Amino acid sequence: MHVLSIAPYKVLPYQSGGQKLIALFNEHLGKRCRLTVVSTRNTDTRLVKQYTLLPLMRQSVVRYADISLYFTLRSIIVEQQVDYLMIEHPYMGWLGWLLKKTTAVKLVVHTHNIEFERFRSLNKPWWPLLKFYETWVLRKADKVFCISDEDKQYMIRQLRISADRCYDIPFGITQDTIPSDKQACKEQVAALHGIRKDQPIFLFNGQLSYPPNLDALRVILNEINPLLQQQAGFAYTIMICGKGLPEEMNALQAYASQNVVNAGFVDNIDLYFKAADLLLNPVITGGGVKTKLIEAIGFNTTVVSTQSGAIGCDRHVCGDKLVVVEDTNWQDFVTKVIANTGKPVNTPSVFYQQYYWGNIADKVVNVLSH
């Protein structure tokens, strides 16, 4: 089976959750079928594993309407006998539809969330146009890969996408069992930032130029941390990781005396996930699955999250590693943080069965083979 995938932006080296999803999905899928990926010219082809990458797309926004891609990809599909054309996100749906109409290829849309709902939550006035286009693309697909059951049910009920064409294909993790080096990682991070190794670390990470993440950071600084500071004798460190922090926040120097450490962008975020006692996820806007939540639980780190922040994660397989509170109830959020600090509970094995990339890639191949 030969799959041709369109990843319409730079995916290697990956930095954002979306880039990481595509990169790791392709790496594991490429071990199980013949995979060719078309991406932008600034994607680092030296980092490609298990598949062929063709950097054919322009870096400018013009790439989303580049009709010349049709002729190039049509030749590849016909000459290399491609079975499935897969597009990441719905944006290249017009191209996928044209290629489906003029070749024997079948079209797969690999969704990361409901895009128009994400932009509606960000108050973008043009979201209705995106809704019309996104719905049209999903209806033209032979198969739709949904990142969560919530998204799948929404597509079926609200957008009237055929249920027999929708499949749960979640964001995955690279490990298939509980890590054995959490304590060593915590000691390493503590040494790097000059904090006590026996002190709880509460992690927040994400692209800080993305408004929902920046809003969540402000909640931590202005709502959650002040409440934590009121707890007599409760020592802790809040570790902030991510790039894109606005200059006016002055690298969070004003909060350095308030148990807050700004680590900035880190090369090895896995180290920090494993070092953390808890992941703080007070996200209330943006929609879609919060990939950091799934990654943290995979590293046996408990997550305290808002209802909105936990959307798309299957709570049934998380056990006590996912603690959910109502949006904006910051007092309860802090109560749950304190109650779960040092709590001896491990990630259930069923979580790894569902979210390990290898198992997800096996499921994809099975779906495409029938």
TAPE-V148851 format. One record per run of one state. SS is the DSSP state (@ for helix, = for strand, . for the rest). FROM is the first residue (numbers start at 1). LEN is the number of residues. If there is no record, write none. Layout:
SS|FROM|LEN  SS|FROM|LEN
This chain:
.|1|1  =|2|5  .|7|10  @|17|13  .|30|4  =|34|7  .|41|4  @|45|3  .|48|4  =|52|6  .|58|3  @|61|5  .|66|2  @|68|12  .|80|4  =|84|5  .|89|4  @|93|10  .|103|3  =|106|5  .|111|4  @|115|7  .|122|5  @|127|14  .|141|2  =|143|4  .|147|2  @|149|9  .|158|5  @|163|3  =|166|3  .|169|4  =|173|1  .|174|8  @|182|12  .|194|6  =|200|6  .|206|5  @|211|19  .|230|6  =|236|6  .|242|5  @|247|12  .|259|1  =|260|5  .|265|4  @|269|7  .|276|2  =|278|4  .|282|9  @|291|8  .|299|3  =|302|5  .|307|1  @|308|3  .|311|4  @|315|3  .|318|1  @|319|3  =|322|4  .|326|4  @|330|11  .|341|8  @|349|7  =|356|1  @|357|12  .|369|2
